[in-house]
């Protein structure tokens, strides 16, 4: 399935949001009219598509690595720390 305009806009945003002088969460809401939670759900789905990888391999691979590191760190915590005890 080809990327939508919004998919491409999300990838472009992830490539350059840090150069803007505003908090990312506000930019997400302003630019995409989405909650931050919904934005990250869409981004996560997008990162798993071959079309996104083909469109912008550097951004997609960077974000996949970051996601994988976060997942790994979460599961390496002792159970009592994962449960907030």
N, CA, C and O atoms as CSV, one atom per row, in Angstrom:
chain,resi,resn,atom,element,x,y,z
A,1,UNK,N,N,0.853,-1.179,0.000
A,1,UNK,CA,C,0.000,0.000,0.000
A,1,UNK,C,C,0.900,1.245,0.000
A,1,UNK,O,O,1.785,1.364,0.848
A,2,UNK,N,N,0.685,2.154,-0.927
A,2,UNK,CA,C,1.542,3.343,-0.996
A,2,UNK,C,C,1.343,4.249,0.222
A,2,UNK,O,O,0.300,4.224,0.875
A,3,UNK,N,N,2.374,5.045,0.504
A,3,UNK,CA,C,2.289,5.994,1.611
A,3,UNK,C,C,1.287,7.085,1.289
A,3,UNK,O,O,1.173,7.529,0.147
A,4,UNK,N,N,0.568,7.507,2.309
A,4,UNK,CA,C,-0.339,8.637,2.150
A,4,UNK,C,C,0.448,9.924,2.321
A,4,UNK,O,O,1.604,9.904,2.744
A,5,UNK,N,N,-0.184,11.044,1.991
A,5,UNK,CA,C,0.456,12.343,2.213
A,5,UNK,C,C,0.782,12.513,3.694
A,5,UNK,O,O,1.851,13.012,4.044
A,6,UNK,N,N,-0.138,12.100,4.559
A,6,UNK,CA,C,0.099,12.236,6.002
A,6,UNK,C,C,1.269,11.359,6.440
A,6,UNK,O,O,2.063,11.779,7.282
A,7,UNK,N,N,1.392,10.160,5.894
A,7,UNK,CA,C,2.528,9.297,6.218
A,7,UNK,C,C,3.840,9.994,5.879
A,7,UNK,O,O,4.773,10.005,6.682
A,8,UNK,N,N,3.904,10.570,4.694
A,8,UNK,CA,C,5.122,11.274,4.281
A,8,UNK,C,C,5.378,12.490,5.168
A,8,UNK,O,O,6.526,12.783,5.505
A,9,UNK,N,N,4.314,13.199,5.546
A,9,UNK,CA,C,4.459,14.359,6.426
A,9,UNK,C,C,4.983,13.942,7.796
A,9,UNK,O,O,5.800,14.650,8.385
A,10,UNK,N,N,4.526,12.810,8.307
A,10,UNK,CA,C,5.002,12.313,9.603
A,10,UNK,C,C,6.492,11.988,9.521
A,10,UNK,O,O,7.255,12.339,10.420
A,11,UNK,N,N,6.904,11.325,8.458
A,11,UNK,CA,C,8.319,11.000,8.308
A,11,UNK,C,C,9.171,12.266,8.188
A,11,UNK,O,O,10.252,12.347,8.770
A,12,UNK,N,N,8.688,13.236,7.443
A,12,UNK,CA,C,9.404,14.515,7.312
A,12,UNK,C,C,9.482,15.215,8.667
A,12,UNK,O,O,10.525,15.759,9.028
A,13,UNK,N,N,8.399,15.200,9.402
A,13,UNK,CA,C,8.374,15.812,10.729
A,13,UNK,C,C,9.404,15.150,11.641
A,13,UNK,O,O,10.133,15.837,12.357
A,14,UNK,N,N,9.466,13.821,11.617
A,14,UNK,CA,C,10.422,13.102,12.453
A,14,UNK,C,C,11.863,13.380,12.032
A,14,UNK,O,O,12.776,13.286,12.852
A,15,UNK,N,N,12.071,13.717,10.776
A,15,UNK,CA,C,13.401,14.032,10.295
A,15,UNK,C,C,13.879,15.375,10.838
A,15,UNK,O,O,15.081,15.576,11.009
A,16,UNK,N,N,12.947,16.305,11.115
A,16,UNK,CA,C,13.400,17.671,11.384
A,16,UNK,C,C,12.735,18.393,12.546
A,16,UNK,O,O,13.026,19.572,12.750
A,17,UNK,N,N,11.857,17.758,13.322
A,17,UNK,CA,C,11.121,18.492,14.361
A,17,UNK,C,C,12.046,19.153,15.362
A,17,UNK,O,O,11.713,20.214,15.891
A,18,UNK,N,N,13.188,18.563,15.637
A,18,UNK,CA,C,14.094,19.074,16.660
A,18,UNK,C,C,14.725,20.397,16.267
A,18,UNK,O,O,15.292,21.081,17.120
A,19,UNK,N,N,14.642,20.777,14.991
A,19,UNK,CA,C,15.194,22.067,14.563
A,19,UNK,C,C,14.230,23.213,14.840
A,19,UNK,O,O,14.607,24.381,14.741
A,20,UNK,N,N,13.000,22.888,15.183
A,20,UNK,CA,C,11.987,23.896,15.457
A,20,UNK,C,C,12.058,24.316,16.916
A,20,UNK,O,O,12.470,23.540,17.778
A,21,UNK,N,N,11.662,25.526,17.177
A,21,UNK,CA,C,11.780,26.077,18.529
A,21,UNK,C,C,10.452,25.984,19.272
A,21,UNK,O,O,9.848,26.992,19.638
A,22,UNK,N,N,10.016,24.738,19.483
A,22,UNK,CA,C,8.754,24.519,20.203
A,22,UNK,C,C,8.754,23.077,20.707
A,22,UNK,O,O,9.449,22.223,20.157
A,23,UNK,N,N,7.974,22.810,21.751
A,23,UNK,CA,C,7.880,21.425,22.241
A,23,UNK,C,C,7.250,20.508,21.188
A,23,UNK,O,O,6.303,20.891,20.500
A,24,UNK,N,N,7.784,19.312,21.077
A,24,UNK,CA,C,7.317,18.358,20.063
A,24,UNK,C,C,5.827,18.071,20.211
A,24,UNK,O,O,5.106,18.013,19.215
A,25,UNK,N,N,5.359,17.891,21.450
A,25,UNK,CA,C,3.954,17.548,21.667
A,25,UNK,C,C,3.018,18.613,21.094
A,25,UNK,O,O,2.004,18.289,20.475
A,26,UNK,N,N,3.360,19.873,21.302
A,26,UNK,CA,C,2.543,20.958,20.752
A,26,UNK,C,C,2.573,20.988,19.241
A,26,UNK,O,O,1.559,21.242,18.590
A,27,UNK,N,N,3.743,20.727,18.689
A,27,UNK,CA,C,3.876,20.696,17.234
A,27,UNK,C,C,3.046,19.571,16.629
A,27,UNK,O,O,2.437,19.739,15.572
A,28,UNK,N,N,3.024,18.431,17.297
A,28,UNK,CA,C,2.232,17.289,16.810
A,28,UNK,C,C,0.761,17.671,16.761
A,28,UNK,O,O,0.090,17.447,15.754
A,29,UNK,N,N,0.264,18.244,17.840
A,29,UNK,CA,C,-1.143,18.608,17.890
A,29,UNK,C,C,-1.475,19.682,16.862
A,29,UNK,O,O,-2.508,19.614,16.195
A,30,UNK,N,N,-0.607,20.661,16.737
A,30,UNK,CA,C,-0.838,21.762,15.800
A,30,UNK,C,C,-0.760,21.313,14.346
A,30,UNK,O,O,-1.606,21.671,13.527
A,31,UNK,N,N,0.245,20.542,14.044
A,31,UNK,CA,C,0.484,20.167,12.649
A,31,UNK,C,C,-0.420,19.048,12.156
A,31,UNK,O,O,-0.876,19.077,11.013
A,32,UNK,N,N,-0.686,18.055,13.016
A,32,UNK,CA,C,-1.423,16.881,12.571
A,32,UNK,C,C,-2.833,16.788,13.147
A,32,UNK,O,O,-3.618,15.934,12.733
A,33,UNK,N,N,-3.153,17.653,14.090
A,33,UNK,CA,C,-4.456,17.632,14.765
A,33,UNK,C,C,-4.743,16.249,15.346
A,33,UNK,O,O,-5.844,15.713,15.220
A,34,UNK,N,N,-3.713,15.688,15.989
A,34,UNK,CA,C,-3.816,14.376,16.627
A,34,UNK,C,C,-3.345,14.500,18.066
A,34,UNK,O,O,-2.559,15.387,18.399
A,35,UNK,N,N,-3.825,13.612,18.908
A,35,UNK,CA,C,-3.251,13.527,20.245
A,35,UNK,C,C,-1.854,12.927,20.095
A,35,UNK,O,O,-1.560,12.252,19.109
A,36,UNK,N,N,-1.018,13.175,21.065
A,36,UNK,CA,C,0.333,12.626,21.037
A,36,UNK,C,C,0.281,11.097,21.019
A,36,UNK,O,O,1.054,10.451,20.312
A,37,UNK,N,N,-0.628,10.529,21.796
A,37,UNK,CA,C,-0.769,9.071,21.835
A,37,UNK,C,C,-1.109,8.523,20.452
A,37,UNK,O,O,-0.485,7.566,19.992
A,38,UNK,N,N,-2.085,9.119,19.794
A,38,UNK,CA,C,-2.496,8.645,18.468
A,38,UNK,C,C,-1.369,8.824,17.457
A,38,UNK,O,O,-1.155,7.957,16.610
A,39,UNK,N,N,-0.650,9.936,17.538
A,39,UNK,CA,C,0.477,10.186,16.640
A,39,UNK,C,C,1.498,9.054,16.753
A,39,UNK,O,O,1.947,8.513,15.743
A,40,UNK,N,N,1.863,8.699,17.989
A,40,UNK,CA,C,2.870,7.656,18.176
A,40,UNK,C,C,2.346,6.278,17.772
A,40,UNK,O,O,3.127,5.422,17.354
A,41,UNK,N,N,1.052,6.054,17.891
A,41,UNK,CA,C,0.478,4.806,17.386
A,41,UNK,C,C,0.650,4.733,15.872
A,41,UNK,O,O,1.080,3.712,15.334
A,42,UNK,N,N,0.309,5.824,15.194
A,42,UNK,CA,C,0.445,5.864,13.736
A,42,UNK,C,C,1.904,5.746,13.318
A,42,UNK,O,O,2.225,5.036,12.365
A,43,UNK,N,N,2.786,6.441,14.028
A,43,UNK,CA,C,4.205,6.376,13.707
A,43,UNK,C,C,4.719,4.948,13.869
A,43,UNK,O,O,5.459,4.461,13.013
A,44,UNK,N,N,4.344,4.277,14.940
A,44,UNK,CA,C,4.782,2.903,15.156
A,44,UNK,C,C,4.340,1.982,14.040
A,44,UNK,O,O,5.109,1.131,13.592
A,45,UNK,N,N,3.119,2.142,13.592
A,45,UNK,CA,C,2.619,1.332,12.479
A,45,UNK,C,C,3.379,1.657,11.199
A,45,UNK,O,O,3.731,0.766,10.427
A,46,UNK,N,N,3.623,2.930,10.991
A,46,UNK,CA,C,4.323,3.385,9.795
A,46,UNK,C,C,5.745,2.837,9.735
A,46,UNK,O,O,6.217,2.449,8.667
A,47,UNK,N,N,6.424,2.805,10.867
A,47,UNK,CA,C,7.810,2.326,10.894
A,47,UNK,C,C,7.940,0.872,10.476
A,47,UNK,O,O,9.016,0.441,10.061
A,48,UNK,N,N,6.869,0.119,10.579
A,48,UNK,CA,C,6.909,-1.296,10.228
A,48,UNK,C,C,6.556,-1.569,8.769
A,48,UNK,O,O,6.456,-2.728,8.366
A,49,UNK,N,N,6.370,-0.531,7.983
A,49,UNK,CA,C,5.998,-0.741,6.580
A,49,UNK,C,C,7.214,-0.655,5.664
A,49,UNK,O,O,8.090,0.184,5.871
A,50,UNK,N,N,7.269,-1.515,4.658
A,50,UNK,CA,C,8.375,-1.435,3.696
A,50,UNK,C,C,8.343,-0.125,2.902
A,50,UNK,O,O,9.387,0.362,2.467
A,51,UNK,N,N,7.163,0.439,2.715
A,51,UNK,CA,C,7.047,1.686,1.964
A,51,UNK,C,C,7.735,2.836,2.699
A,51,UNK,O,O,8.400,3.668,2.082
A,52,UNK,N,N,7.568,2.875,4.018
A,52,UNK,CA,C,8.225,3.928,4.797
A,52,UNK,C,C,9.743,3.748,4.740
A,52,UNK,O,O,10.482,4.721,4.591
A,53,UNK,N,N,10.196,2.517,4.856
A,53,UNK,CA,C,11.629,2.237,4.790
A,53,UNK,C,C,12.192,2.652,3.435
A,53,UNK,O,O,13.280,3.223,3.364
A,54,UNK,N,N,11.476,2.375,2.387
A,54,UNK,CA,C,11.926,2.758,1.053
A,54,UNK,C,C,11.926,4.273,0.888
A,54,UNK,O,O,12.823,4.831,0.255
A,55,UNK,N,N,10.923,4.939,1.456
A,55,UNK,CA,C,10.790,6.388,1.310
A,55,UNK,C,C,11.888,7.146,2.049
A,55,UNK,O,O,12.464,8.088,1.505
A,56,UNK,N,N,12.179,6.746,3.278
A,56,UNK,CA,C,13.178,7.459,4.079
A,56,UNK,C,C,13.902,6.480,4.991
A,56,UNK,O,O,13.623,6.422,6.189
A,57,UNK,N,N,14.831,5.711,4.432
A,57,UNK,CA,C,15.478,4.661,5.210
A,57,UNK,C,C,16.241,5.174,6.431
A,57,UNK,O,O,16.252,4.504,7.464
A,58,UNK,N,N,16.871,6.328,6.343
A,58,UNK,CA,C,17.638,6.829,7.489
A,58,UNK,C,C,16.749,7.118,8.686
A,58,UNK,O,O,17.062,6.720,9.808
A,59,UNK,N,N,15.649,7.803,8.451
A,59,UNK,CA,C,14.737,8.136,9.543
A,59,UNK,C,C,14.090,6.875,10.098
A,59,UNK,O,O,14.029,6.692,11.314
A,60,UNK,N,N,13.616,6.020,9.236
A,60,UNK,CA,C,12.927,4.806,9.682
A,60,UNK,C,C,13.865,3.911,10.476
A,60,UNK,O,O,13.486,3.411,11.535
A,61,UNK,N,N,15.070,3.700,9.990
A,61,UNK,CA,C,16.011,2.846,10.715
A,61,UNK,C,C,16.418,3.465,12.051
A,61,UNK,O,O,16.564,2.750,13.043
A,62,UNK,N,N,16.602,4.784,12.087
A,62,UNK,CA,C,16.938,5.458,13.348
A,62,UNK,C,C,15.817,5.292,14.356
A,62,UNK,O,O,16.070,4.976,15.519
A,63,UNK,N,N,14.580,5.501,13.927
A,63,UNK,CA,C,13.445,5.387,14.837
A,63,UNK,C,C,13.203,3.939,15.266
A,63,UNK,O,O,12.810,3.689,16.406
A,64,UNK,N,N,13.431,2.998,14.374
A,64,UNK,CA,C,13.307,1.577,14.757
A,64,UNK,C,C,14.338,1.219,15.827
A,64,UNK,O,O,14.019,0.537,16.801
A,65,UNK,N,N,15.582,1.684,15.640
A,65,UNK,CA,C,16.626,1.409,16.643
A,65,UNK,C,C,16.252,2.014,17.994
A,65,UNK,O,O,16.410,1.371,19.032
A,66,UNK,N,N,15.759,3.249,17.978
A,66,UNK,CA,C,15.361,3.896,19.228
A,66,UNK,C,C,14.224,3.128,19.892
A,66,UNK,O,O,14.237,2.925,21.106
A,67,UNK,N,N,13.254,2.705,19.111
A,67,UNK,CA,C,12.130,1.943,19.639
A,67,UNK,C,C,12.608,0.614,20.234
A,67,UNK,O,O,12.169,0.210,21.311
A,68,UNK,N,N,13.513,-0.056,19.517
A,68,UNK,CA,C,14.030,-1.336,19.996
A,68,UNK,C,C,14.826,-1.172,21.288
A,68,UNK,O,O,14.719,-2.004,22.188
A,69,UNK,N,N,15.625,-0.107,21.388
A,69,UNK,CA,C,16.377,0.141,22.629
A,69,UNK,C,C,15.436,0.385,23.799
A,69,UNK,O,O,15.674,-0.110,24.900
A,70,UNK,N,N,14.378,1.139,23.571
A,70,UNK,CA,C,13.414,1.411,24.643
A,70,UNK,C,C,12.703,0.137,25.080
A,70,UNK,O,O,12.520,-0.097,26.275
A,71,UNK,N,N,12.309,-0.673,24.129
A,71,UNK,CA,C,11.649,-1.940,24.463
A,71,UNK,C,C,12.580,-2.839,25.261
A,71,UNK,O,O,12.185,-3.433,26.264
A,72,UNK,N,N,13.815,-2.929,24.804
A,72,UNK,CA,C,14.797,-3.776,25.484
A,72,UNK,C,C,15.030,-3.278,26.904
A,72,UNK,O,O,15.074,-4.077,27.840
A,73,UNK,N,N,15.179,-1.981,27.074
A,73,UNK,CA,C,15.410,-1.410,28.407
A,73,UNK,C,C,14.224,-1.677,29.322
A,73,UNK,O,O,14.408,-1.956,30.507
A,74,UNK,N,N,13.033,-1.597,28.799
A,74,UNK,CA,C,11.834,-1.829,29.600
A,74,UNK,C,C,11.787,-3.269,30.110
A,74,UNK,O,O,11.396,-3.508,31.253
A,75,UNK,N,N,12.178,-4.213,29.282
A,75,UNK,CA,C,12.101,-5.608,29.665
A,75,UNK,C,C,13.311,-6.068,30.473
A,75,UNK,O,O,13.281,-7.144,31.071
A,76,UNK,N,N,14.362,-5.274,30.496
A,76,UNK,CA,C,15.534,-5.633,31.288
A,76,UNK,C,C,15.429,-5.143,32.722
A,76,UNK,O,O,16.229,-5.545,33.567
A,77,UNK,N,N,14.461,-4.285,33.017
A,77,UNK,CA,C,14.274,-3.812,34.386
A,77,UNK,C,C,13.827,-4.958,35.279
A,77,UNK,O,O,13.089,-5.836,34.831
A,78,UNK,N,N,14.261,-4.965,36.537
A,78,UNK,CA,C,13.734,-5.965,37.473
A,78,UNK,C,C,12.223,-5.829,37.600
A,78,UNK,O,O,11.701,-4.720,37.486
A,79,UNK,N,N,11.500,-6.932,37.832
A,79,UNK,CA,C,10.032,-6.884,37.874
A,79,UNK,C,C,9.480,-5.836,38.824
A,79,UNK,O,O,8.487,-5.185,38.501
A,80,UNK,N,N,10.093,-5.653,39.986
A,80,UNK,CA,C,9.557,-4.681,40.940
A,80,UNK,C,C,9.654,-3.263,40.391
A,80,UNK,O,O,8.801,-2.434,40.710
A,81,UNK,N,N,10.665,-2.953,39.576
A,81,UNK,CA,C,10.785,-1.620,38.983
A,81,UNK,C,C,9.801,-1.452,37.830
A,81,UNK,O,O,9.291,-0.352,37.616
A,82,UNK,N,N,9.524,-2.520,37.083
A,82,UNK,CA,C,8.556,-2.446,35.998
A,82,UNK,C,C,7.158,-2.163,36.533
A,82,UNK,O,O,6.374,-1.460,35.894
A,83,UNK,N,N,6.844,-2.714,37.714
A,83,UNK,CA,C,5.531,-2.536,38.305
A,83,UNK,C,C,5.408,-1.255,39.098
A,83,UNK,O,O,4.352,-0.972,39.663
A,84,UNK,N,N,6.484,-0.471,39.148
A,84,UNK,CA,C,6.450,0.792,39.869
A,84,UNK,C,C,6.550,0.649,41.379
A,84,UNK,O,O,6.146,1.552,42.111
A,85,UNK,N,N,7.078,-0.462,41.854
A,85,UNK,CA,C,7.210,-0.670,43.296
A,85,UNK,C,C,8.508,-0.115,43.809
A,85,UNK,O,O,8.788,-0.203,45.005
